[in-house]
Amino acid sequence: MKKKSHIKTGLLILFFVIVAGITLLPLILLAVSSLRPGSDLMRYGLNFNIDWATANLDNYKFLFNGENSYFTWYKNSLLITVVQVALALVLSACVGYGFAMYDFKGKNIIFMGVLLVMMIPTEVILLPLYRLINKIGAMDTMWGIILPYLVVPMLIFFFRQYLSGIPRDFLDAARVDGCSEYGIFIRIMMPLMKPSFAAMGIFQGMQSWNNFLWPMIVLRSANKITLPVGLQSLLSPYGNNYDILIAGSCFAVIPILILFVCFQSYFIEGMTAGGVKG
């Protein structure tokens, strides 16, 4: 029995090692290709057949020499992502908390409306969003990108499901002790929601960091565009800087990797707990 158990464990480890290798393969290919000259990329495409005699760090030197706007794009993306994720988590958690912990007239109907909005692709409502942002004078600003994503239906649904598994006895005990409704949420519920905040922080952070279409529509100034839009601008009918694009993409992955590594334990706990009610 012990021998069979060891064999099963070994096969399971081997399986996950293979899966991890397949998952990391595109990142390794991206990193290797970033060392190749642009002429090689145009002639041979992305592959592992790299000539180490011609490999160099010229692509990264171009990013770091200050002659381009790469770090401006990077800074804009970081600022927008941090502000948007922080506000979206807090506001969506408040809405999800209301749906989970309070009973009020029309709650189920309103929640069904949230689910319906969650099913609508963003591309369908781009024109109404554009007209709204233009009308309030938020075009070509950071807030023009952030405002449509302040309250996210997906986050509301997840927080509602997560909080539905927390007993309401916590609320009753806090009310008996004289805690206000706001105090209950801030001092009691938010600490209990740390796994869900971490899980949704990673999810929303990836969405915000990789957002391309909406910033491309809203932003017009060259010094305000975000990293995905800026990297796309390297490809034009007059020249395709694939070597710079790949090097810039390598650095674009770093914030998401750091975010996931820091919160991976909370992420797993939050995703498993948020999918179960009761």
N, C-alpha and C positions, 0 to 999 in steps of 0.2 A: 504493500500500500504506500509506504514512504517513497519507494522508488518511482511508482506511478505519479505520485504527487510532485516529486522533483522534476520528472519529465514534463508534466503539464506546466509547471512554473517556468521551466526553461523555454518551452515552446511559446508560452505567453510573452516572456521577455523578448524572445527573438522576433515575434510578430510585431511588438511595439517598437522595437529598434528599427525594423524595416519600414514601418509606417512613419516613424520620425525621420528616417533618412529620405523617404520620398517627399515628405513635407518640407524638409530643409533644402532639397535639391534645387528648386528655383532660386532661393536666396544665395546658395553657393555659386550657381551659374551667373547670377547678377554681379556678385562680388568679383568673380574671375574676369568677367567681361569688362568690368570697369577699369581693368588694368591694360586693356588692349587699345591700340590706336584706332581712331575712327575709320581709317581706310580698311583695316582688317574686318571691322564689324560690317562695313558696307559690302565687302567682297564675300565673306564667309558666314555672316550672320552670327547668332548666339550659339556657341558650342564650347566644349571643354578642350578643344585642340588649340591651345594657346602656345604661341612661340615666346618662351620666357626671355629670349634674347631681345625682343622688341617690347616686352611688357615694361610699363613705367607708371609713375604716379602723376603724369602730366594733366590728366583729367581732373584730379583732385586739386592740383596746384591752381588750375584755372578757376575752380570754385572758390578757393581761399584767397586769391590775390586781390580781391576787392574791385576787380574790373567788371563785375557783373552784379546782378541784383539778387543772387541766390539767397544770401542771408537776410535780405529784406523780405523776400517771400517766406522764408523760414520763420522769421519773427512774426510776421502777420498771421501765419497759420497757427503758431503756438498761442498767440494772444487770443485769437478767435476761438480756438479749441478749448482753452482753459476757461474763458468766460462763459462760453456756450454750455459746456458740460456742467459747470458748477451751478448755473442758473437752471438748466433743464432738470438736473437731479433734484434740486430743492423743490421747484415748483411742481414737477411731476409727482414727487413723493407726497406733497401736500394733497394733490388731487386723489392719488391712489389711497392715501390714508382716509380721506373723507368717504370714498366708496366702500372701503373695507370695514370701517369702525362706526359709521353713523348710518342710521336709518332715516330716510326722508322721502317725501312723496316724489315719485317719478325717477327714483334712483336707477332702477333697472333699465328704464327707457333711455336715460342719459348715458348709461354705461354701454348700451347697445350702439348708441351714436358714436361713442369713442371707438368701439370695435369696427364700425363701418368706416370711419375716417382712417383707421389703421390699414384697411384693405385698399385704400385709394392710392395709386402710385403718385409720387411727387410730380412727375412730368405732366399729369393731367391738370393740376392746379397751378402750373407755372404762370400762365397768363393772368389769372386773378391775383396771385401773389405779387406779380410784377406791377400791376396797376395799383395795388394797395401800397406797396413800398414806395412807388413813385409819388403817390398822392400825399403821403406823410413826409416826403422830403428826405427819405433815408437811402436814396440811391447813392452809390459810390461811398458808402460808409460801412464801418464794421457792424453797426447795429442793423443795417439792412440785411446782412447775412444771418445774424443771430436771432432776430425777432421771430421769424417763421418757425424756429425750432426751439422756442423757449419751453413749450409744453408738448411733450412727445407722446402720442397715443400708445406706442409700444412700451414706453417706460411706465405710463399710468397703469396699463394692464399688468405688467410684471409686478409693480409695487402693490397693486391691489391683491394679486394672488399671494404674494409673499406675506402681506399683513393679515390676510384671511386665516393664515395658520397660526397667528399669535393670539392667545386667549384674551378676551376682553376683561378678564379679571384684573389685568394690569391697570386698565383705565379706571375701573371701579375703585381699586385700592388707592390710586392716586387722587381721585376725587374726594374720597373719604378723608385723606390727609390734607385736603385743602388746596391741591395743585390746580392751577387754571388749565383750560383746554390747550392753550399754546404751550404751557409748561409741560403738559403731558407729552406732547409731540416732540418738543425739543430735548427735554431731560430724560425721558423714558423710552419713547419709541425710536428716536434717531439712533441711540446707541445699539438698540436691538436690530436695527436695519443696516448695520455696517456691511455684512456680506452682500446684501442686495445693492447697496450703493457702489461697492467695488465691482460687482458683476455688470451693472448698468453703466458705471463709469467707463469701463473698458469698451463696452458696446457702443456707447454714445461717442466716446473719444475717437474710435475708429471711424464712425460715420462722419464726424465733424472734420477730422484730419484729412480724410480722403474725399471730402465733398468737392466736386468739380463743377457741375452744371450750374448750380445756383450762384456761386461766387463769380463765375464767368459772365453771367447775365447782369449781376448787380454792380460789379466793380468795373470802373473805367480808367482810373488812374494807374499808371505803371508802378508807382511806389506803394500801392495798396493791394495789389493782387496777391493771392495765396499761392502756396507751393505747387499744388496740382495744376493750377492755371499757368503759373510761371514755367513749369517744366514742359507743359504742352506748347508754350510759345517758342520753345527751342526747335520745334518742327514746323517748318514753313515751306512754301513753294520755292523759296530762294536758297534753302539749305537745311539739311537735316543733321543736327548735332547729336547723333545717337550716343556718341562717346560721353558727352557732357550730361546727357539725359540719364544714362545708366549710372554714372557716378553720383549724380544728384539724387537718384532714386534710392541708392544704397543708404545715404544719410537720411532720407525721408522715412525709412523703416525704423530708425533707432528709437524715436519717442514711443511708438506703439509697443516695441519690444520691451522697453523699460517699464512702461505702464503695466504690461501683462506680467512681467517677472515680479514686480513689486506686489501685485494684488492677485496672483494666480490662485493662492489658497482660498482667499475670500471669494474669488470668481467661481470656483468649483462648488463651494458651499452655498453660495447665493443662487446659482443656477439650479442645483438640485432641490433646495428648499423652496425656491420660487415656483417650481413646477408642480408642487404638491399642496393641496388644500386640506386643512383639517388638522 
